């Protein structure tokens, strides 16, 4: 049985976003599949996701994130800003 450790309720969505690994890398496309006050779940087909990254939401808002888990091309991250 899986235990839900989320501290806030997530809302399902399907939003385009950009993910950036460091200040010198180019932003890359990704899709947010759910979001909450504390974090999000993303689909991105990149072999390496660093532990800290920046995501640009479709609203233009930038958020600093910490990688929480990864399974294949899906991963979860918590907001750290």
C-alpha positions in Angstrom: 0.0 0.0 0.0 1.3 3.4 -1.0 1.4 6.1 1.7 0.5 9.7 0.6 3.2 11.9 2.1 2.0 15.1 0.4 1.4 18.1 2.7 -0.9 19.9 0.2 -3.5 18.6 -2.3 -2.4 18.3 -5.9 -4.5 19.4 -8.8 -4.2 17.5 -12.1 -3.3 19.6 -15.1 -1.5 19.4 -18.5 0.5 22.5 -18.8 3.5 23.2 -21.0 6.6 24.5 -19.1 10.3 25.0 -19.5 13.0 23.4 -17.3 16.5 24.8 -17.0 19.5 23.2 -15.4 21.8 26.0 -14.2 22.2 29.5 -15.4 24.3 28.6 -18.5 21.9 26.0 -20.0 19.1 26.6 -22.4 15.5 26.0 -21.2 14.0 22.7 -22.4 10.4 21.8 -22.9 8.5 19.7 -20.4 4.9 19.1 -19.3 3.5 19.5 -15.8 0.9 16.9 -15.0 0.0 18.0 -11.5 0.8 20.8 -9.2 0.3 21.8 -5.6 1.5 24.6 -3.3 4.5 22.5 -2.4 5.6 21.0 -5.7 4.7 19.4 -9.0 5.0 16.3 -11.2 6.7 16.7 -14.6 7.1 14.7 -17.7 10.4 15.4 -19.5 12.5 13.0 -21.6 16.0 13.9 -20.5 18.4 11.3 -19.3 19.7 13.4 -16.4 17.7 15.6 -14.1 19.9 17.5 -11.6 18.9 17.6 -7.9 18.3 21.4 -8.2 16.7 23.1 -11.2 14.5 26.0 -12.3 11.1 25.5 -13.9 9.2 28.3 -15.8 5.5 27.8 -15.5 3.1 28.7 -18.4 2.2 31.9 -16.4 5.9 33.0 -16.7 6.5 32.4 -13.0 10.0 31.0 -12.3 10.3 28.4 -9.4 13.4 26.8 -7.9 12.9 23.1 -7.4 14.5 20.1 -5.7 14.1 16.6 -7.4 12.1 14.3 -5.0 11.8 11.2 -7.1 12.0 9.9 -10.7 10.5 7.0 -12.6 11.4 6.9 -16.3 10.5 10.2 -17.9 8.3 11.3 -15.0 9.6 13.0 -11.9 8.3 14.8 -8.8 9.9 18.0 -7.4 9.3 20.2 -4.4 9.5 24.0 -4.6 12.4 25.4 -2.6 11.9 29.1 -3.2 
